[in-house]
């Protein structure tokens, strides 16, 4: 790296001391501030970036990638990359990396927390106490021990959740369109097709990527397949669930409740209908927000960026478009 490269980080709002420490000796960190950048703002600023390091909120479109004339690497702080136009980056010869597994433990623990909170109505109990109600509004709920758990998407997070759920001595089903039954069993779950998992699970927890195939995977028809006492948990991407259909299902008692860390539109509006329902537990996309996960993410992102800028190939587990390195 002869000239000092420019590392642009829009929405630099989270603790990034590790990222700053690892990158600053190698170039200029351009801090985008604690806000979301629009496409128009990104286009105005794009010329001169050597590396672009982003979260989930900025849309890294083909025009942005094409305008960034010096761009040599795009790194996602996290795992999901549906906000990055990877084909456009590939056409430009720009590698794209993410940080797989970096927040898997954190997200799995959050999913378990949402499961417990939703099944036992913990937030509702807190609110009842604040309103002066003691036990006159307590609903009798189910134990998790011996329950059937369904995990949709059995990657890093799904496998970590299966590990946590083993202590409940129940049945753990897993569906993953890309894994063989042998790999699912090796991860500690019983392989199942999606329909079987949906019908037989007391708890369904979503941990798959958002793709055209998984968008609205849980719509009205699939929600009606679930048990009436079932709980649906989502710590993946909001649009895997048809939110309008979920609202109707919760209002009509099609399923018992939901625990959500993600929403179709983010940031979610305070007027989102889900927020008015008594049988939903929700958090603001914070499942991966732990000190340990942030440290791992920052280290992985910095490693991918610096390797690319040195002309090296990033780690294969992080590289999303390896074809840019083919002759």
C-alpha positions as CSV (number, residue, x, y, z in Angstrom):
1,X,0.0,0.0,0.0
2,X,2.0,3.0,-1.2
3,X,-0.4,5.9,-0.8
4,X,-2.4,6.1,2.4
5,X,-5.8,4.6,1.6
6,X,-9.1,6.1,2.7
7,X,-11.4,3.9,4.9
8,X,-14.9,5.2,4.8
9,X,-17.3,4.1,7.5
10,X,-20.8,5.6,7.3
11,X,-22.9,5.5,10.4
12,X,-19.9,5.2,12.7
13,X,-22.2,5.2,15.8
14,X,-21.1,2.1,17.7
15,X,-18.0,1.5,19.7
16,X,-15.3,0.9,17.1
17,X,-12.1,1.3,19.1
18,X,-10.7,-2.0,17.8
19,X,-11.5,-1.1,14.2
20,X,-9.9,2.4,14.6
21,X,-6.8,0.9,16.3
22,X,-6.3,-1.7,13.6
23,X,-6.9,0.5,10.5
24,X,-5.6,3.9,11.5
25,X,-1.9,3.0,11.1
26,X,-2.6,2.0,7.5
27,X,-4.5,5.0,6.2
28,X,-7.2,7.7,6.9
29,X,-10.4,6.7,8.6
30,X,-13.2,8.9,7.3
31,X,-15.9,8.8,10.0
32,X,-19.4,9.1,8.6
33,X,-21.0,10.1,11.9
34,X,-23.8,8.6,14.0
35,X,-26.5,8.7,11.3
36,X,-27.8,6.8,8.3
37,X,-26.4,7.9,4.9
38,X,-28.8,8.2,1.9
39,X,-27.8,7.0,-1.6
40,X,-27.5,10.6,-2.7
41,X,-25.0,11.4,0.1
42,X,-23.0,8.3,-0.6
43,X,-22.8,9.2,-4.3
44,X,-21.5,12.7,-3.5
45,X,-18.8,11.3,-1.2
46,X,-17.8,8.1,-3.1
47,X,-14.8,9.3,-5.1
48,X,-11.7,8.6,-3.2
49,X,-12.7,5.7,-1.0
50,X,-10.3,2.8,-1.0
51,X,-12.4,0.7,1.4
52,X,-16.0,0.9,2.4
53,X,-17.0,-0.6,5.7
54,X,-20.8,-0.6,6.3
55,X,-23.5,-1.8,8.6
56,X,-27.0,-2.9,7.5
57,X,-28.6,0.5,7.1
58,X,-26.9,2.0,4.2
59,X,-27.9,0.7,0.7
60,X,-24.7,0.1,-1.3
61,X,-26.2,0.2,-4.7
62,X,-24.7,-0.2,-8.2
63,X,-24.4,3.5,-8.8
64,X,-22.6,4.0,-5.5
65,X,-20.1,1.2,-6.3
66,X,-19.6,2.5,-9.8
67,X,-19.0,6.1,-8.6
68,X,-16.4,5.0,-6.0
69,X,-13.6,5.0,-8.6
70,X,-10.8,3.9,-6.2
71,X,-12.8,1.3,-4.3
72,X,-10.9,-1.9,-3.6
73,X,-12.9,-3.6,-0.9
74,X,-16.4,-3.6,0.7
75,X,-16.7,-5.0,4.2
76,X,-19.9,-5.7,6.0
77,X,-19.8,-5.2,9.8
78,X,-22.0,-8.2,10.5
79,X,-23.3,-11.1,8.4
80,X,-26.3,-10.2,6.3
81,X,-25.4,-8.5,3.0
82,X,-28.8,-7.9,1.4
83,X,-28.0,-4.1,1.4
84,X,-25.0,-4.6,-0.8
85,X,-25.2,-5.0,-4.6
86,X,-22.7,-7.9,-4.8
87,X,-23.1,-8.5,-8.6
88,X,-22.3,-4.8,-9.2
89,X,-19.2,-5.1,-7.0
90,X,-18.2,-8.3,-8.8
91,X,-18.5,-6.5,-12.2
92,X,-16.1,-3.8,-10.9
93,X,-13.7,-6.5,-9.5
94,X,-14.3,-5.3,-5.9
95,X,-14.3,-8.1,-3.3
96,X,-17.1,-8.1,-0.7
97,X,-16.5,-9.6,2.7
98,X,-18.6,-10.2,5.8
99,X,-18.0,-11.5,9.3
100,X,-19.6,-14.9,9.5
101,X,-20.0,-16.4,13.0
102,X,-18.8,-13.2,14.7
103,X,-22.1,-12.7,16.5
104,X,-23.5,-16.2,16.4
105,X,-23.3,-16.8,20.2
106,X,-24.8,-13.3,20.9
107,X,-27.7,-13.8,18.5
108,X,-28.5,-17.3,19.7
109,X,-28.5,-16.1,23.4
110,X,-30.9,-13.3,22.4
111,X,-33.2,-15.7,20.6
112,X,-33.3,-17.9,23.7
113,X,-34.1,-14.7,25.7
114,X,-37.0,-13.8,23.4
115,X,-38.3,-17.4,23.6
116,X,-38.3,-17.3,27.4
117,X,-39.8,-13.8,27.5
118,X,-42.5,-14.6,25.0
119,X,-43.5,-18.0,26.4
120,X,-43.6,-16.8,30.1
121,X,-44.8,-13.3,29.2
122,X,-42.1,-11.7,31.3
123,X,-42.4,-8.1,29.9
124,X,-46.2,-8.3,30.3
125,X,-45.7,-9.2,34.0
126,X,-43.4,-6.2,34.4
127,X,-46.0,-3.9,32.9
128,X,-48.8,-5.4,35.0
129,X,-46.8,-4.7,38.2
130,X,-46.1,-1.1,37.0
131,X,-49.9,-0.7,36.6
132,X,-50.5,-1.9,40.1
133,X,-51.7,-5.4,39.3
134,X,-50.2,-8.2,41.3
135,X,-51.3,-11.7,40.1
136,X,-54.8,-10.9,39.0
137,X,-53.6,-10.7,35.3
138,X,-51.3,-13.7,35.2
139,X,-51.8,-16.1,32.3
140,X,-50.9,-19.8,33.0
141,X,-48.2,-20.6,30.4
142,X,-46.2,-23.7,29.2
143,X,-42.9,-25.0,30.4
144,X,-40.1,-25.2,27.8
145,X,-38.8,-28.4,29.2
146,X,-39.8,-31.2,26.8
147,X,-41.0,-28.8,24.1
148,X,-40.4,-29.2,20.4
149,X,-38.2,-26.4,19.0
150,X,-37.9,-25.7,15.3
151,X,-34.9,-23.8,13.9
152,X,-35.2,-22.4,10.4
153,X,-31.7,-21.9,9.1
154,X,-29.0,-24.0,10.6
155,X,-25.9,-22.0,10.1
156,X,-23.7,-20.5,12.8
157,X,-26.5,-19.0,14.8
158,X,-28.9,-21.9,14.4
159,X,-26.3,-24.4,15.6
160,X,-25.5,-22.2,18.6
161,X,-29.2,-22.0,19.5
162,X,-29.4,-25.8,19.3
163,X,-26.6,-26.1,21.7
164,X,-28.4,-23.8,24.2
165,X,-31.7,-25.6,23.8
166,X,-30.4,-29.0,24.6
167,X,-30.7,-28.3,28.3
168,X,-34.5,-28.3,27.9
169,X,-34.5,-32.0,27.1
170,X,-36.9,-31.5,24.2
171,X,-37.0,-32.2,20.5
172,X,-34.9,-29.9,18.2
173,X,-35.9,-29.8,14.6
174,X,-33.9,-27.9,12.0
175,X,-34.6,-27.0,8.4
176,X,-31.8,-25.7,6.1
177,X,-32.2,-25.7,2.3
178,X,-28.4,-25.9,1.9
179,X,-27.4,-28.5,4.4
180,X,-27.4,-32.3,4.2
181,X,-29.3,-34.3,6.8
182,X,-25.9,-35.5,8.1
183,X,-24.7,-32.0,8.7
184,X,-27.9,-31.1,10.5
185,X,-27.6,-34.1,12.8
186,X,-23.9,-33.3,13.4
187,X,-25.1,-29.9,14.7
188,X,-27.3,-31.6,17.3
189,X,-30.7,-31.3,15.5
190,X,-33.2,-33.6,13.8
191,X,-33.5,-32.7,10.1
192,X,-37.0,-31.8,9.0
193,X,-38.7,-30.3,6.0
194,X,-40.2,-26.8,6.5
195,X,-43.8,-28.0,6.6
196,X,-43.1,-30.6,9.2
197,X,-41.1,-28.2,11.3
198,X,-43.9,-25.6,11.1
199,X,-46.6,-28.0,12.1
200,X,-44.8,-29.9,14.9
201,X,-42.9,-27.1,16.7
202,X,-44.0,-25.4,19.9
203,X,-41.3,-22.7,19.2
204,X,-40.1,-21.7,15.7
205,X,-37.0,-19.6,15.7
206,X,-35.8,-18.0,12.4
207,X,-32.1,-17.8,11.6
208,X,-31.9,-17.9,7.7
209,X,-30.7,-15.2,5.3
210,X,-33.1,-12.9,3.5
211,X,-33.2,-13.9,-0.2
212,X,-36.0,-13.8,-2.8
213,X,-36.8,-17.4,-1.8
214,X,-37.1,-16.6,2.0
215,X,-38.9,-13.3,1.7
216,X,-42.3,-13.7,3.4
217,X,-41.5,-17.4,4.0
218,X,-43.8,-17.1,7.0
219,X,-46.9,-15.6,5.5
220,X,-50.6,-16.2,6.2
221,X,-50.7,-19.8,5.0
222,X,-47.6,-20.9,6.9
223,X,-48.7,-19.2,10.1
224,X,-52.0,-21.1,9.9
225,X,-49.9,-24.3,9.8
226,X,-48.4,-23.6,13.2
227,X,-49.8,-24.8,16.5
228,X,-52.2,-22.3,18.2
229,X,-50.0,-22.3,21.3
230,X,-46.8,-21.8,19.2
231,X,-44.4,-18.9,19.5
232,X,-42.6,-17.4,16.5
233,X,-39.2,-15.8,17.1
234,X,-37.1,-13.9,14.6
235,X,-33.6,-12.7,15.1
236,X,-32.6,-12.9,11.4
237,X,-34.3,-10.4,9.0
238,X,-37.7,-8.9,9.4
239,X,-38.9,-9.6,5.8
240,X,-38.7,-13.4,6.3
241,X,-42.1,-12.8,8.0
242,X,-45.0,-11.1,6.3
243,X,-45.5,-8.6,9.0
244,X,-49.1,-7.8,8.1
245,X,-50.0,-11.5,8.1
246,X,-48.3,-11.9,11.5
247,X,-50.3,-9.0,13.0
248,X,-53.6,-10.7,11.8
249,X,-52.4,-14.1,13.1
250,X,-51.6,-12.7,16.6
251,X,-54.9,-10.7,16.8
252,X,-57.0,-13.7,15.8
253,X,-55.2,-16.2,18.0
254,X,-53.8,-18.2,15.1
255,X,-50.6,-18.4,17.1
256,X,-50.0,-17.6,20.7
257,X,-47.2,-15.0,20.5
258,X,-44.0,-13.7,18.9
259,X,-40.6,-12.5,19.9
260,X,-39.0,-10.1,17.4
261,X,-35.7,-8.4,17.2
262,X,-36.1,-7.5,13.5
263,X,-38.8,-5.8,11.4
264,X,-39.7,-5.4,7.7
265,X,-38.9,-1.7,7.9
266,X,-36.0,-0.5,10.0
267,X,-35.9,1.5,12.0
268,X,-39.4,0.5,12.9
269,X,-41.9,3.2,13.4
270,X,-43.5,3.7,16.8
271,X,-46.8,3.3,15.0
272,X,-45.9,-0.3,13.8
273,X,-49.1,-2.3,14.5
274,X,-47.1,-5.1,16.2
275,X,-46.2,-2.7,19.1
276,X,-49.8,-2.4,20.2
277,X,-50.3,-6.2,20.6
278,X,-50.1,-7.7,24.0
279,X,-48.7,-11.0,22.9
280,X,-45.5,-9.7,21.2
281,X,-42.1,-9.2,22.8
282,X,-39.8,-6.9,20.7
283,X,-36.3,-5.4,20.8
284,X,-34.6,-2.9,18.3
285,X,-32.3,-5.2,16.3
286,X,-29.9,-5.6,19.2
287,X,-29.3,-9.4,19.2
288,X,-25.7,-9.0,18.1
289,X,-24.9,-6.1,20.3
290,X,-22.5,-7.5,22.8
291,X,-19.0,-6.5,23.6
292,X,-17.6,-9.8,22.6
293,X,-19.4,-9.9,19.2
294,X,-18.4,-6.3,18.5
295,X,-14.7,-7.2,19.2
296,X,-14.9,-10.2,16.8
297,X,-16.7,-8.2,14.1
298,X,-14.2,-5.4,14.2
299,X,-11.2,-7.7,14.1
300,X,-12.6,-9.7,11.2
301,X,-13.7,-6.6,9.2
302,X,-10.3,-5.0,9.6
303,X,-8.5,-8.3,8.6
304,X,-10.6,-8.6,5.4
305,X,-10.0,-4.9,4.5
306,X,-6.2,-4.9,5.1
307,X,-5.7,-8.2,3.2
308,X,-7.5,-6.9,0.2
309,X,-5.6,-3.6,0.2
310,X,-2.3,-5.5,0.4
311,X,-3.4,-7.4,-2.7
312,X,-4.0,-10.6,-0.8
313,X,-7.2,-12.7,-1.0
314,X,-9.4,-12.4,2.1
315,X,-10.2,-15.5,4.1
316,X,-12.4,-17.8,2.1
317,X,-15.0,-17.9,4.9
318,X,-15.5,-14.2,4.6
319,X,-15.2,-13.6,0.8
320,X,-18.7,-13.5,-0.8
321,X,-17.6,-13.1,-4.5
322,X,-14.4,-15.2,-4.9
323,X,-14.8,-14.9,-8.7
324,X,-13.1,-11.5,-8.5
325,X,-9.9,-13.3,-7.9
326,X,-10.2,-15.6,-10.8
327,X,-7.8,-15.0,-13.7
